[in-house]
């Protein structure tokens, strides 16, 4: 397990629905983005109580999410990439900046730590997976899928084994915004709205 963590992705959604049904007959679609065993996951969800939501989910079924964070298109890619960052508050000095950020704005504040629910003995799924659910054997295969795929275009991803500070998060957002031409996504008061952070100042934890 990591001592706190931070997920950073730049992505745009693809066709609607954005992922497979979460279970047979369920109208909620799930698009796994990053899965670390059963310990922690960043995913997209739509349907039922979720509307174009980004969610952090752990092996104990603890979640934090925000609805209306992306716009899936029909049979084509979305026109807009999003910069998505989730950082924990674990460790001294990080509690005030924990949460889910989209394009430089905090949209959820929940603290979702990792669990020790890793892949069970005998399964061959990798501990780290992008864009697909882990391989897991369920008691009732007719009721719950074990190979869920997401539908999105991933430009860049970073995973840190510690939280990031507010300054570090803004540098990451600024670096990615200027790299991919997404400066207009950032809020007006963002430190790096008009200029990129200096070379060498980007976190490398």
C-alpha positions as CSV (number, residue, x, y, z in Angstrom):
1,X,0.0,0.0,0.0
2,X,1.1,3.5,-0.7
3,X,1.5,6.2,2.0
4,X,-1.3,8.3,0.6
5,X,-1.5,8.7,-3.1
6,X,-2.4,11.0,-6.0
7,X,-3.9,10.2,-9.4
8,X,-3.5,12.5,-12.3
9,X,-5.1,11.9,-15.7
10,X,-5.8,13.9,-18.9
11,X,-8.7,12.3,-20.8
12,X,-11.7,12.8,-22.9
13,X,-14.7,10.5,-23.0
14,X,-15.7,8.6,-26.1
15,X,-19.0,7.1,-27.1
16,X,-22.0,7.0,-24.8
17,X,-22.4,4.7,-22.9
18,X,-19.0,5.4,-21.4
19,X,-18.5,1.9,-20.1
20,X,-20.0,-1.5,-19.5
21,X,-23.0,-2.1,-17.2
22,X,-21.9,-2.5,-13.6
23,X,-23.9,-5.7,-13.4
24,X,-26.4,-7.7,-15.5
25,X,-29.6,-5.6,-15.9
26,X,-28.2,-2.6,-14.1
27,X,-28.5,0.7,-16.0
28,X,-25.4,2.2,-14.4
29,X,-22.3,2.2,-16.7
30,X,-18.8,2.1,-15.3
31,X,-15.6,3.0,-17.1
32,X,-12.6,2.0,-15.0
33,X,-9.7,4.4,-15.6
34,X,-7.1,3.3,-13.0
35,X,-7.5,0.1,-11.0
36,X,-4.9,-0.9,-8.4
37,X,-6.1,-4.4,-7.5
38,X,-9.2,-4.1,-5.4
39,X,-7.5,-1.5,-3.3
40,X,-8.4,1.8,-5.0
41,X,-9.9,2.9,-8.3
42,X,-10.6,6.0,-10.4
43,X,-13.6,5.5,-12.6
44,X,-16.3,7.2,-14.6
45,X,-20.0,6.4,-13.9
46,X,-23.3,7.2,-15.6
47,X,-26.9,6.1,-14.9
48,X,-29.2,5.7,-11.9
49,X,-28.0,8.2,-9.3
50,X,-24.9,9.1,-11.4
51,X,-24.8,11.6,-14.2
52,X,-21.5,11.8,-16.0
53,X,-19.7,11.3,-12.7
54,X,-16.1,10.9,-11.7
55,X,-15.6,8.6,-8.7
56,X,-12.9,7.4,-6.4
57,X,-13.8,3.9,-5.0
58,X,-12.0,1.5,-2.7
59,X,-12.2,-2.1,-1.7
60,X,-14.4,-1.3,1.3
61,X,-17.0,0.4,-0.9
62,X,-16.1,3.9,0.3
63,X,-16.6,6.5,-2.4
64,X,-16.4,10.1,-3.2
65,X,-17.7,11.5,-6.5
66,X,-19.0,14.5,-8.4
67,X,-21.7,14.4,-11.1
68,X,-21.8,16.4,-14.4
69,X,-18.0,16.4,-14.9
70,X,-17.7,15.3,-18.5
71,X,-19.9,15.2,-21.7
72,X,-19.9,11.9,-23.5
73,X,-20.6,12.1,-27.2
74,X,-22.6,9.8,-29.5
75,X,-20.4,7.5,-31.7
76,X,-17.5,9.9,-31.5
77,X,-14.9,11.4,-29.1
78,X,-15.7,14.3,-26.9
79,X,-14.2,17.5,-28.1
80,X,-12.7,18.5,-24.8
81,X,-10.0,16.9,-22.7
82,X,-10.2,17.2,-18.9
83,X,-7.4,17.4,-16.3
84,X,-8.5,15.2,-13.4
85,X,-6.6,15.0,-10.1
86,X,-7.4,13.2,-6.9
87,X,-5.1,13.5,-3.9
88,X,-5.5,12.1,-0.4
89,X,-5.1,14.1,2.8
90,X,-2.8,11.5,4.4
91,X,0.3,12.9,5.9
92,X,0.9,16.1,7.7
93,X,-0.2,19.3,6.0
94,X,-2.3,17.7,3.3
95,X,-5.8,17.4,4.9
96,X,-6.9,20.8,3.7
97,X,-6.2,20.1,0.0
98,X,-7.5,16.5,-0.3
99,X,-10.2,15.8,-2.8
100,X,-11.1,15.5,-6.5
101,X,-10.2,18.3,-8.8
102,X,-11.3,18.8,-12.4
103,X,-9.5,21.5,-14.5
104,X,-8.2,23.2,-11.4
105,X,-11.5,23.3,-9.4
106,X,-12.2,21.1,-6.4
107,X,-15.4,19.2,-7.0
108,X,-15.4,16.7,-4.1
109,X,-13.6,16.6,-0.8
110,X,-14.0,13.0,0.4
111,X,-11.1,11.1,1.9
112,X,-10.8,7.7,0.2
113,X,-7.8,5.7,1.4
114,X,-6.5,2.5,0.0
115,X,-7.6,-0.8,1.5
116,X,-5.7,-4.1,1.6
117,X,-8.2,-5.7,-0.7
118,X,-5.8,-6.8,-3.3
119,X,-6.4,-9.4,-6.0
120,X,-7.2,-12.8,-4.5
121,X,-4.8,-15.7,-4.6
122,X,-4.9,-17.5,-7.9
123,X,-6.1,-14.7,-10.1
124,X,-3.9,-13.6,-12.9
125,X,-5.0,-10.0,-13.2
126,X,-2.2,-7.5,-12.9
127,X,-2.1,-5.3,-9.8
128,X,-2.2,-2.2,-11.9
129,X,-4.7,-1.9,-14.8
130,X,-5.7,1.0,-17.1
131,X,-9.1,1.2,-18.8
132,X,-10.4,-2.2,-17.6
133,X,-11.8,-3.8,-14.4
134,X,-9.6,-6.4,-12.6
135,X,-10.0,-10.1,-13.3
136,X,-12.1,-11.4,-10.5
137,X,-14.2,-14.6,-10.1
138,X,-17.7,-13.9,-8.8
139,X,-20.0,-16.5,-7.3
140,X,-22.7,-15.6,-9.8
141,X,-21.3,-14.7,-13.2
142,X,-24.8,-14.0,-14.5
143,X,-25.3,-11.2,-12.0
144,X,-21.9,-9.4,-12.0
145,X,-19.4,-8.8,-14.8
146,X,-15.6,-9.2,-14.3
147,X,-14.2,-7.7,-17.5
148,X,-15.7,-4.1,-17.5
149,X,-14.1,-1.8,-20.1
150,X,-14.1,2.0,-20.3
151,X,-14.6,4.2,-23.4
152,X,-12.2,7.2,-23.2
153,X,-9.1,8.7,-24.8
154,X,-6.3,8.9,-22.3
155,X,-3.6,11.5,-23.2
156,X,-1.5,11.2,-20.0
157,X,-1.5,9.6,-16.6
158,X,0.6,10.0,-13.4
159,X,0.4,8.1,-10.2
160,X,2.2,9.3,-7.1
161,X,2.7,7.2,-3.9
162,X,2.2,10.3,-1.7
163,X,-0.4,13.1,-1.6
164,X,0.5,16.4,-3.3
165,X,0.3,19.9,-1.8
166,X,-1.8,22.7,-3.2
167,X,1.3,24.2,-4.8
168,X,2.3,20.9,-6.4
169,X,-1.2,20.2,-7.7
170,X,-1.3,23.7,-9.4
171,X,2.0,23.0,-11.0
172,X,0.8,19.7,-12.3
173,X,-2.4,21.4,-13.7
174,X,-0.4,24.2,-15.2
175,X,2.1,21.9,-16.8
176,X,-0.6,19.7,-18.3
177,X,-2.8,22.6,-19.4
178,X,0.1,24.3,-21.3
179,X,1.3,21.0,-22.7
180,X,-2.1,20.1,-24.2
181,X,-3.4,23.6,-24.9
182,X,-6.0,23.4,-22.1
183,X,-5.3,26.8,-20.5
184,X,-8.9,27.9,-21.1
185,X,-10.1,25.0,-18.8
186,X,-8.3,26.5,-15.8
187,X,-10.2,29.0,-13.5
188,X,-9.3,32.7,-13.8
189,X,-7.4,32.8,-10.5
190,X,-5.2,29.8,-11.2
191,X,-1.5,30.4,-10.7
192,X,-0.6,29.0,-14.1
193,X,-3.5,30.2,-16.2
194,X,-1.3,32.3,-18.5
195,X,2.1,30.8,-18.1
196,X,3.5,27.3,-17.5
197,X,5.5,26.5,-14.3
198,X,9.2,26.6,-14.7
199,X,11.0,23.6,-16.0
200,X,12.1,21.3,-13.2
201,X,9.5,22.4,-10.7
202,X,6.9,19.7,-11.6
203,X,6.5,17.1,-8.8
204,X,8.4,13.8,-9.4
205,X,7.4,11.8,-6.3
